[in-house]
Amino acid sequence: MKLLAISLSLVMTSLVACGNGSTTTAPAQKSAQHRVEDPGRGVLTREEVAAVLGKPVTSVEGTGRNLTYKTDVIQLETAIEVEEKDDLDEALQAMQGARTATGLLGGKPEAIAGLGDEAFFGAMSFLYIRKGNAVITITPPNLQQVAGVEAYEKVRDAKFGSDEQRAAMASLTQVEKTDPLATAGMKGGDAMQGAMATINAVSAKQGTDYETRTRAMAVALATRLLQKL
């Protein structure tokens, strides 16, 4: 699941770059450690992000204003990038590039009122916001994946054949019912078609409680960040 998210992030970044001439590296690919002690303009602190995620931020990776905030919970992390464009036209082109990329991946841009000068959710609930010449990309945690990992760990750790394990298995099955990775139809057929089906399934709006809470986190992060721009 982690690998797919990174791969899709790279696709999104490449497609957006084609639309605006940018060569920005995807947030998930930044690995240099960065201590956010004096965050300054346009950067959230560990504490601010932790207040949204509901868990302490244990590490921050990246440089400048392209950072990934991680917790001790597997998959519970978020990437935030703030990029100052040279002028308004370039910022508008970047937003249009993100819209185009969303459509190519099988998603549909969903406008969000009240955030910056314009904002919308793209594929995989990536949140794009523009404020003046600044373009913000927020990759929120995928709470569907978080729940899936937690459910699997309970199955793994329970005593084999116990009532506890059976209950954990039932919970895992319930989580997988709404997981697009489990319902995309990867079995059989052409590998490329299967891969595209998976990308389209993950990119489309899910309409689940997991997605609703994921997007609420993204908006909360954006609201805090916009106050610093």
C-alpha positions as CSV (number, residue, x, y, z in Angstrom):
1,M,0.0,0.0,0.0
2,K,2.9,2.3,0.9
3,L,4.6,1.7,-2.5
4,L,1.4,2.3,-4.4
5,A,0.9,5.7,-2.6
6,I,4.4,6.7,-3.4
7,S,4.1,5.7,-7.1
8,L,0.8,7.6,-7.5
9,S,2.4,10.6,-5.8
10,L,5.2,10.5,-8.4
11,V,2.7,10.2,-11.2
12,M,0.7,13.2,-9.8
13,T,3.9,15.3,-9.5
14,S,5.1,14.4,-13.0
15,L,1.7,15.3,-14.6
16,V,1.5,18.6,-12.7
17,A,5.1,19.4,-13.7
18,C,4.1,18.9,-17.4
19,G,1.4,21.6,-16.9
20,N,3.6,24.2,-15.2
21,G,7.2,23.6,-16.1
22,S,8.0,22.7,-12.5
23,T,10.6,20.2,-11.5
24,T,9.6,19.9,-7.9
25,T,10.3,16.5,-6.3
26,A,7.3,14.6,-4.8
27,P,6.9,15.1,-1.1
28,A,7.2,11.4,-0.4
29,Q,10.7,11.4,-1.9
30,K,12.2,13.9,0.5
31,S,14.4,12.1,3.0
32,A,16.8,14.6,4.6
33,Q,16.0,15.2,8.3
34,H,14.8,18.7,9.1
35,R,14.3,20.0,12.6
36,V,11.3,22.3,12.7
37,E,12.3,24.5,15.7
38,D,11.8,27.9,14.2
39,P,9.3,27.1,11.4
40,G,8.7,30.7,10.2
41,R,6.5,31.6,7.4
42,G,4.5,28.9,5.7
43,V,5.7,25.9,7.9
44,L,3.7,24.0,10.5
45,T,5.3,22.9,13.8
46,R,5.3,19.3,15.0
47,E,2.8,20.3,17.6
48,E,0.4,21.9,15.1
49,V,0.4,18.9,12.9
50,A,0.1,16.5,15.9
51,A,-3.0,18.4,17.0
52,V,-4.7,17.5,13.7
53,L,-3.4,13.9,13.4
54,G,-4.3,13.1,17.0
55,K,-0.9,11.5,17.6
56,P,2.6,13.0,18.4
57,V,4.8,13.8,15.4
58,T,7.9,11.7,16.0
59,S,9.9,12.9,13.0
60,V,9.9,15.4,10.2
61,E,11.6,14.7,6.9
62,G,12.4,17.1,4.1
63,T,13.8,20.6,3.6
64,G,12.5,24.1,3.4
65,R,8.8,24.2,3.0
66,N,8.5,20.6,1.6
67,L,8.1,18.4,4.6
68,T,6.7,15.1,5.7
69,Y,5.4,14.7,9.3
70,K,5.4,11.2,10.6
71,T,4.0,9.5,13.7
72,D,4.7,6.1,15.4
73,V,1.5,4.8,13.8
74,I,2.2,3.1,10.5
75,Q,0.7,5.2,7.6
76,L,-0.4,8.0,9.9
77,E,1.6,10.8,8.3
78,T,1.1,13.8,6.1
79,A,3.2,15.7,3.5
80,I,2.9,19.5,3.1
81,E,4.5,21.5,0.3
82,V,4.4,25.3,-0.1
83,E,5.8,26.6,-3.4
84,E,6.1,30.3,-4.2
85,K,5.6,30.8,-7.9
86,D,7.2,33.7,-9.8
87,D,3.9,35.3,-10.7
88,L,0.1,34.8,-10.6
89,D,0.0,33.2,-14.0
90,E,2.4,30.5,-13.1
91,A,0.5,29.8,-9.9
92,L,-2.8,29.5,-11.9
93,Q,-1.1,27.2,-14.4
94,A,0.1,24.9,-11.5
95,M,-3.4,24.6,-10.2
96,Q,-4.7,23.8,-13.7
97,G,-2.0,21.2,-14.1
98,A,-3.1,19.5,-10.8
99,R,-6.7,19.5,-12.1
100,T,-5.6,17.9,-15.3
101,A,-3.5,15.3,-13.5
102,T,-6.5,14.4,-11.3
103,G,-8.7,13.7,-14.3
104,L,-6.0,11.6,-16.0
105,L,-5.7,9.5,-12.9
106,G,-9.5,8.9,-12.8
107,G,-10.4,11.4,-10.2
108,K,-12.6,14.5,-10.3
109,P,-11.5,17.8,-8.9
110,E,-13.8,18.9,-6.1
111,A,-13.7,22.6,-5.3
112,I,-13.5,23.6,-1.6
113,A,-14.9,27.0,-0.6
114,G,-13.2,29.2,2.0
115,L,-9.6,28.1,1.6
116,G,-7.2,30.7,0.2
117,D,-8.0,32.1,-3.2
118,E,-9.0,28.7,-4.6
119,A,-8.8,25.1,-3.4
120,F,-9.8,21.6,-4.5
121,F,-9.5,18.0,-3.6
122,G,-7.8,15.9,-6.3
123,A,-7.0,12.3,-6.7
124,M,-6.4,10.3,-3.5
125,S,-7.7,13.3,-1.5
126,F,-4.6,15.4,-2.3
127,L,-5.6,19.0,-1.3
128,Y,-4.4,21.8,-3.6
129,I,-4.7,25.4,-2.4
130,R,-3.6,28.7,-4.0
131,K,-3.1,31.9,-2.0
132,G,-1.8,34.6,-4.3
133,N,1.4,33.2,-5.9
134,A,1.8,30.4,-3.3
135,V,0.6,26.9,-4.3
136,I,0.1,24.4,-1.4
137,T,-0.1,20.7,-1.8
138,I,-1.2,18.6,1.2
139,T,-1.1,14.8,1.1
140,P,-3.2,13.8,4.1
141,P,-2.9,10.4,5.9
142,N,-4.9,7.6,4.2
143,L,-7.1,6.6,7.2
144,Q,-8.3,3.6,5.2
145,Q,-4.8,2.2,5.1
146,V,-4.2,3.1,8.7
147,A,-7.2,1.1,9.8
148,G,-6.2,-1.8,7.5
149,V,-2.7,-2.0,9.1
150,E,-4.1,-1.8,12.6
151,A,-6.7,-4.5,11.9
152,Y,-4.0,-6.8,10.3
153,E,-1.7,-6.3,13.3
154,K,-4.5,-7.4,15.7
155,V,-5.1,-10.6,13.6
156,R,-1.3,-11.3,13.6
157,D,-0.8,-10.7,17.3
158,A,-3.9,-12.6,18.6
159,K,-3.5,-16.3,19.6
160,F,-4.1,-18.5,16.7
161,G,-7.7,-19.8,16.6
162,S,-8.8,-17.8,19.5
163,D,-12.0,-15.8,19.8
164,E,-9.9,-12.7,19.8
165,Q,-8.3,-13.6,16.5
166,R,-11.7,-14.4,15.0
167,A,-13.0,-11.0,16.1
168,A,-9.9,-9.3,14.7
169,M,-10.4,-11.1,11.4
170,A,-14.0,-10.0,11.2
171,S,-12.8,-6.4,11.7
172,L,-10.1,-6.7,9.0
173,T,-12.7,-8.1,6.6
174,Q,-15.0,-5.1,7.3
175,V,-12.2,-2.6,6.7
176,E,-11.3,-4.3,3.4
177,K,-14.9,-4.0,2.1
178,T,-14.4,-0.3,1.5
179,D,-10.7,-0.5,0.5
180,P,-10.3,0.3,-3.3
181,L,-7.1,-1.7,-3.4
182,A,-9.1,-4.8,-2.5
183,T,-12.0,-4.1,-4.9
184,A,-10.2,-2.8,-8.0
185,G,-10.1,-6.2,-9.8
186,M,-6.4,-6.8,-10.0
187,K,-6.8,-10.5,-10.5
188,G,-6.4,-11.9,-14.0
189,G,-6.4,-10.0,-17.3
190,D,-3.7,-7.7,-18.7
191,A,-1.3,-6.4,-16.0
192,M,-1.3,-2.8,-17.4
193,Q,-5.1,-2.7,-17.4
194,G,-5.2,-4.1,-13.9
195,A,-2.7,-1.4,-12.8
196,M,-4.8,1.4,-14.4
197,A,-7.9,0.0,-12.8
198,T,-6.3,0.2,-9.4
199,I,-5.1,3.7,-10.0
200,N,-8.5,4.8,-11.1
201,A,-10.1,3.1,-8.2
202,V,-7.8,4.7,-5.7
203,S,-8.0,8.2,-7.3
204,A,-11.8,8.3,-7.4
205,K,-13.8,9.7,-4.5
206,Q,-14.6,6.9,-2.1
207,G,-17.5,8.3,-0.1
208,T,-16.4,6.5,3.1
209,D,-16.1,7.6,6.6
210,Y,-12.3,7.1,6.3
211,E,-12.2,9.5,3.4
212,T,-14.4,12.1,5.2
213,R,-12.1,12.2,8.2
214,T,-9.0,12.2,6.0
215,R,-10.3,15.3,4.1
216,A,-11.2,17.0,7.4
217,M,-7.6,16.6,8.5
218,A,-6.4,18.1,5.2
219,V,-8.6,21.1,5.6
220,A,-7.6,21.6,9.2
221,L,-3.9,21.5,8.2
222,A,-4.6,23.9,5.3
223,T,-6.4,26.3,7.6
224,R,-3.5,26.4,10.1
225,L,-1.0,26.9,7.3
226,L,-2.9,29.7,5.5
227,Q,-2.7,31.7,8.7
228,K,1.1,31.7,8.3
229,L,1.1,32.9,4.7
